[in-house]
Amino acid sequence: MATTSITTSSPTPATAHRASGAGQVALAVARIGLGFVFLWAFLDKMFGLGYGTGSAKSVLNGGSPSKGFLSHVNVGPLQSFFHSIAGVGIVDWIFMISLLGIGVAMILGAGLRIAAVSSVVLLLGMWAAEWPMAQFAADGTASGSQNPFVDYHIVYALLAVVLGFFATGSRLGLGHWWSTLGVVRKHPVLV
């Protein structure tokens, strides 16, 4: 009786971080979706489209995108810190530029590694401001937290890490073209 052995090949280091064709398309769609989350937040805050930000509170009408959110933080150990930076001009600028930059980079598929790191930093800050570990706010009311550790900020941050790691910009994006630019070839962190 003959025996056969089944061997499975491990991915080589060069291909270990590549997804299959269908996987690449799925990651590209997820990348574009996550990019649109950031870009929409920017557009709504800039123009006051009436979803999260009313017209009167838009940046174009003198509104502060950080003041409304950060001044109402009422949970967690960083509460006073967030209150102290609420409405500060440089914080508003950094926040808006981050939303725009992350959104555009994710949608276009260019600069994904920087966008991934930036989005993780931004999302972890927002997670800390909402502090989902708290069941009750400082005034004793229910915080509304549904999970003490993993909320949408963490899920989005994890997705951003995956997208930055897999560098999915060539599918449904400009990633291939972007990676051929001299400055990007010289500084691979810009992929």
Salt bridges, closest charged atoms under 4 A:
GLU130 OE1 - HIS153 ND1 3.96
ASP151 OD2 - HIS153 ND1 2.97
